[in-house]
Amino acid sequence: MIRGGGMISRWQDWAPIPIRLILGLGLVYHGYPKLFSAQGRASFLGIVEEMGLPEPRLSVFLIGVLEFGGGLLLIGGAFTTIVAAAIVIEIVINLCVAAVRGGFPQPLPGQQTLPGIETSLVYSAGLMALVLAGPGAWSIDRSGATRRRAADVARALE
C-alpha cells in the first residue's frame, strides 16, 4: 500500500467512473419513457396523479428531464455534484410520499414499475458517493477544473 499521492490516490480518482456510468445508464433508462414514449408518459402520469403530486403533467416532464438529462450528465461527468444532489432529493421526496400514502402506486400494465425502497436506497448511496467524492477522472467536470487551474498557474507565472 503506497500512501501520499501514490497508487491508492490514483485508484481512488478512478473509483467514481463505474458509479457514474451505471447510475447514469439506469437514470437514462428510467427517464426515457417519461419523455419519449406516449405509453410511458401516460403510465407515469397516472402514478404521479395517484401520489397526489402538484401539477402532474409538469411533474412528469421535470422528473423525466432530471432522470434522462441528469443520467446523460452523470455519464459524461458534467455538473456531477449538482445533478447527483438533485436526484437524491427527487428520490427522498418519492420515498416520503410513498411512505405517507402506504406504498408505491402500480403503473399501467406492461409499463415500468417505480423502484422499490431497496433500489431507491442503492441509487441514493451511489449518488451521495458522487456528491462527496466528485466525478473522478475522465469527466467533463475534471477537464474544466484542470483548464481553470492551468490558466491560474499561467497567470501567476506572468
Secondary structure, 3 states (H helix, E strand, C coil): CCCCCCHHHHHHHHCHHHHHHHHHHHHHHHHHHHHHCHHHHHHHHHHHHHHCCCCHHHHHHHHHHHHHHHHHHHHHCCCHHHHHHHHHHHHHHHHHHHHHHCCCCCCCCCCCCCCCHHHHHHHHHHHHHHHHHCCCCCCHHHHHHHHHHHHHHHHHHC
